[in-house]
Amino acid sequence: MSDNYEDIINLPHHVSKRHRQMPLAERAAQFAPFAALEGHAAAVRSTAQRVRLQVEEQEQQAGWDC
């Protein structure tokens, strides 16, 4: 037996005669519920808002007019 898949490496890609090829958008949608970073965008927005408020407070304390 070959360890390098030499017997199948140059075979043409199979295309089903029964089923149409799934569009990429639908394929991507299959994996959407398993997003590893679910909630990440909300956490980034929350942190950005908190930092923005801290910067504004520091600017006011320093007497900066931005």
Sine and cosine of phi, psi and omega as CSV:
sin_phi,cos_phi,sin_psi,cos_psi,sin_omega,cos_omega
0.00,0.00,0.61,-0.80,-0.04,-1.00
-1.00,0.04,0.71,-0.71,0.01,-1.00
-1.00,0.06,-0.24,0.97,-0.09,-1.00
-0.97,-0.23,0.20,0.98,-0.01,-1.00
0.85,0.53,0.50,0.87,-0.03,-1.00
-0.87,0.50,-0.45,0.89,-0.03,-1.00
-0.96,0.27,-0.33,0.94,-0.04,-1.00
-0.84,-0.55,-0.14,0.99,-0.15,-0.99
-0.88,0.48,-0.52,0.85,-0.05,-1.00
-0.97,-0.25,0.22,0.98,0.04,-1.00
-0.96,0.29,0.52,-0.85,0.03,-1.00
-0.93,0.37,0.44,-0.90,0.03,-1.00
-0.92,0.40,0.72,-0.69,0.00,-1.00
-0.95,0.30,0.71,-0.70,0.09,-1.00
-0.82,-0.58,0.85,-0.52,-0.05,-1.00
-0.92,0.39,0.64,-0.77,0.09,-1.00
-1.00,0.01,-0.26,0.97,-0.04,-1.00
-1.00,-0.06,-0.66,0.75,-0.14,-0.99
-0.91,-0.40,0.68,-0.73,0.06,-1.00
-0.95,0.32,0.41,-0.91,0.03,-1.00
-0.95,0.30,0.73,-0.69,-0.02,-1.00
-0.95,0.30,0.74,-0.67,0.05,-1.00
-0.88,0.48,0.49,-0.87,-0.05,-1.00
-0.86,0.51,-0.60,0.80,-0.01,-1.00
-0.89,0.46,-0.64,0.77,0.03,-1.00
-0.94,0.34,-0.60,0.80,0.03,-1.00
-0.89,0.46,-0.69,0.72,0.00,-1.00
-0.90,0.43,-0.61,0.80,-0.02,-1.00
-0.89,0.45,-0.46,0.89,0.02,-1.00
-0.88,0.48,-0.52,0.86,-0.10,-1.00
-0.99,-0.17,-0.10,1.00,-0.05,-1.00
-0.83,0.55,-0.67,0.74,-0.02,-1.00
-0.90,0.43,-0.27,0.96,-0.04,-1.00
-0.97,-0.22,0.39,0.92,-0.02,-1.00
-0.85,0.53,0.79,-0.62,-0.04,-1.00
-0.94,0.35,-0.44,0.90,-0.08,-1.00
-0.95,-0.30,0.56,0.83,0.02,-1.00
-0.86,0.50,0.78,-0.62,-0.02,-1.00
1.00,0.04,-0.11,0.99,-0.05,-1.00
-0.90,0.44,-0.70,0.71,-0.03,-1.00
-0.88,0.48,-0.65,0.76,0.01,-1.00
-0.91,0.41,-0.63,0.77,0.02,-1.00
-0.91,0.41,-0.63,0.78,0.03,-1.00
-0.91,0.42,-0.70,0.71,0.03,-1.00
-0.87,0.49,-0.68,0.73,0.00,-1.00
-0.88,0.47,-0.71,0.70,0.01,-1.00
-0.91,0.42,-0.67,0.75,0.01,-1.00
-0.88,0.47,-0.66,0.75,0.01,-1.00
-0.91,0.42,-0.69,0.73,0.00,-1.00
-0.89,0.46,-0.69,0.72,0.00,-1.00
-0.91,0.41,-0.67,0.74,0.01,-1.00
-0.86,0.51,-0.68,0.73,0.02,-1.00
-0.91,0.42,-0.63,0.77,0.03,-1.00
-0.90,0.43,-0.67,0.74,0.01,-1.00
-0.90,0.44,-0.70,0.71,0.01,-1.00
-0.88,0.48,-0.65,0.76,0.02,-1.00
-0.90,0.44,-0.69,0.72,0.01,-1.00
-0.91,0.42,-0.62,0.78,0.03,-1.00
-0.90,0.43,-0.64,0.77,0.02,-1.00
-0.92,0.40,-0.65,0.76,0.02,-1.00
-0.91,0.41,-0.56,0.83,-0.02,-1.00
-0.99,0.14,-0.17,0.99,0.01,-1.00
0.99,0.17,0.34,0.94,0.03,-1.00
-0.98,0.20,0.58,-0.81,0.05,-1.00
-0.89,-0.46,1.00,-0.02,-0.05,-1.00
-0.97,-0.26,0.00,0.00,0.00,0.00
